[in-house]
Amino acid sequence: MTILFNNIKYLCDKSNIKIKDLEIKLNISNGQIGKWRDSSPSVYKVKEVANYFGVTIDSLISGNGYQNFSNSETSTFDLNYISEYANLTDCEKEKLKSELIDYLSYKVYTMRKV
């Protein structure tokens, strides 16, 4: 589970949040995320972290996760949006997701009309 911890640490670093502050925000016991280097957390806890950063569970637990991205693959633009998304409330995240789905549906529709 070292990959999971490394991916979380990477996202925390890029979002300017300490792991202990993430634990507080998500009601995870103090030091628990650090223990995930050697143990398997509950899926619920991993889902909470993924939701906080606006990423998938798979991206947190896979070997192809964030710590393996090169600088050319992860732009400052991307990292700024990860940070911004992490700071949204749950309500704001849901609204944003809904708006993005509507926008993407519209774009697909207009592309197919051409």
C-alpha positions in Angstrom: 0.0 0.0 0.0 3.1 2.2 -0.3 1.7 3.3 -3.7 -1.5 4.6 -2.0 0.4 6.6 0.6 2.8 8.0 -2.0 -0.1 9.1 -4.2 -1.9 10.8 -1.3 1.3 12.5 -0.2 1.9 13.8 -3.8 -1.6 15.2 -4.0 -1.3 16.7 -0.5 2.0 18.4 -1.4 0.6 19.7 -4.7 -2.5 21.0 -2.9 -0.5 22.6 -0.1 -2.1 20.6 2.6 -0.4 18.5 5.3 -1.4 14.9 5.7 -2.4 15.6 9.3 -4.7 18.4 8.1 -6.3 16.1 5.6 -6.9 13.5 8.3 -8.6 16.2 10.4 -10.8 17.3 7.5 -11.8 13.8 6.7 -12.2 12.6 10.3 -9.4 10.0 9.9 -7.5 9.1 13.1 -4.3 11.0 13.6 -1.4 9.3 11.9 -3.6 6.7 10.2 -2.8 7.7 6.6 0.9 7.2 7.4 0.1 3.6 8.5 -1.4 2.9 5.1 2.2 2.4 3.9 2.1 -1.1 5.5 -1.6 -1.8 5.9 -4.8 -1.8 3.9 -7.3 0.9 4.8 -11.0 0.5 4.4 -12.4 1.2 0.9 -14.6 3.9 2.6 -11.5 5.8 3.8 -9.8 5.6 0.4 -13.0 6.8 -1.2 -13.2 9.8 1.1 -9.6 10.8 0.2 -10.3 10.3 -3.6 -13.5 12.4 -3.3 -11.6 15.1 -1.4 -9.1 15.5 -4.3 -11.6 14.8 -7.0 -9.8 11.7 -8.3 -10.7 8.1 -8.7 -9.9 5.4 -6.2 -8.1 3.5 -8.9 -5.7 6.5 -9.5 -4.9 6.4 -5.8 -4.1 2.7 -5.5 -2.6 2.0 -8.9 1.1 1.9 -9.7 0.3 4.4 -12.5 -0.7 7.0 -10.0 0.4 10.6 -9.5 3.9 10.0 -8.1 4.9 8.4 -11.4 3.8 11.4 -13.6 6.7 13.3 -15.1 6.6 17.1 -15.1 5.6 17.1 -18.7 2.6 14.9 -18.0 1.4 16.9 -15.0 1.1 20.6 -15.9 0.8 23.4 -13.4 -2.6 24.0 -14.9 -3.7 20.5 -13.8 -2.2 20.8 -10.3 -3.9 24.1 -9.7 -7.2 22.6 -10.5 -6.6 19.6 -8.2 -5.8 22.1 -5.5 -8.9 24.3 -6.2 -11.2 21.2 -6.4 -9.9 20.0 -3.1 -10.9 23.2 -1.4 -14.5 23.1 -2.6 -17.3 22.0 -0.3 -19.2 18.8 -1.1 -22.1 20.9 -2.4 -19.9 22.9 -4.7 -18.2 19.7 -6.0 -21.6 18.2 -6.8 -22.7 21.4 -8.6 -19.5 21.5 -10.6 -19.8 17.8 -11.6 -23.4 18.5 -12.8 -22.3 21.5 -14.8 -19.4 19.7 -16.4 -21.7 16.8 -17.4 -24.2 19.2 -18.9 -21.4 21.0 -20.7 -19.8 17.9 -22.0 -23.2 16.5 -23.2 -23.8 19.7 -25.1 -20.3 19.7 -26.7 -20.8 16.1 -27.8 -24.2 16.9 -29.2 -22.9 19.9 -31.2 -19.9 18.0 -32.5 -22.1 15.2 -33.8 -24.3 17.7 -35.6 -21.5 18.9 -37.8 
